[in-house]
Amino acid sequence: MLLAGIDDRVKAAAPSCGGVSDRKDDPLMRDTIGDDVYLKRITCPIVFLKPANDFHGNIEDLQTAVKEIQSRDWRVTCAAHHQHQDTAPYDVATQLWFDQYLKDTFAWPATPRTKLTLASGDGLPEFTVFPDPAREILAVDVFYTRHGNEQKAADRFWHFAAPQPDGERWTAKLPLHRVDQPLWVYANVYYRLDEPVSGAGYYYATYTADR
């Protein structure tokens, strides 16, 4: 992420884990290697690979990061229950991002629109996802947690909610038992790939992804 923010020869970027949360109050760091200093300089297309339980790049800081970058072409992948590594459907994002912007051999679906409704007819909050139908959708997963910033990211527990499809929307119920805790919720949309993609990912391990 730092390199993408300092060198305009970078034509596309896919930072993993870090790059969004280092915002310490130390003046020297703020003026030199603070993440926000570099995020504000990024103009190239960028996909953030951010495991939901990563200790180094907090998932909640993505909301700030994507507003700071100058590029309007960005995506995010967040593997639930993972810390500082990804599984194949998320890891493959790097290759597909470069396939699109460096080789023109792939077209990414748009970031899905979402809507959180806290007061629904049955009293349960609902999270609705409107995924881009540009590719065949295999599944939509919704994850939510009551663990806010006071909980270490690595220890945060994400509940799974299975959304029901209805035309172009997928809606998941979020059964909450208390209203005195924060609520974080996000969705993953899985698309079928035209053919499996193999590569080397975290810690040099090989993987093959079909989505």
C-alpha positions, 0 to 999 in steps of 0.5 A: 500500500505504501508503494502504491501511494508513493510511486505513480508507476504502479498501475494497479495494487492489491495490498493484503492485511496491512495498509489501513490501520497505522495511524499513531499520534507520533508526529514523525510517523504521521508525517512519514509512514502513517497509512493515511499519508499514503492512502491519500496519494493513491490514484491507481485501481486498488483491491484491499485483501483484509481478513476479518480478524487480522491483527494488523489491518483492522476491518473497520478501518477499511471504511476510512481507507476507501474514502481517503484514496483518490482512486474511485476504482476499488474493491474489498475482500474480507475472509471471516474468521481469518487472521493475516492469511486468506483462503483461495476464493479471497487470495485469487483476488490479486491475480484477477485484479492484475488480469483486469488492469494489466492484461485486460483478460478479466472483468470484475463485478461491481461492489454490491450495494447494501442496506441495513434495516434495524427495525423490520416487521418482525422486530429483527434487523435485516441486511440486504445485499444487491450484488452485481449480476454480471457473473454467475452468483454462487452464494452470498454470505452475511457476517455480523458481530457485536464485538466493537473496537474494545475487542481485539480483532483477532478475538472477534467472533463473527456470526454467520447469517444465510440470506434468502434470494429474492430477485436481485436482492439477498436478505439476511435476518440478524437475530440480536438478543441485546441492543446495548452493543455495537453492530458490525455487518458485511457480506461476501459475494461469491462468483463462479470463475470461467475456469479454475485459477492457481497461484502462490499465496500467503507464505508461498503456499499454492492454491487453486480457486474456482470462485 
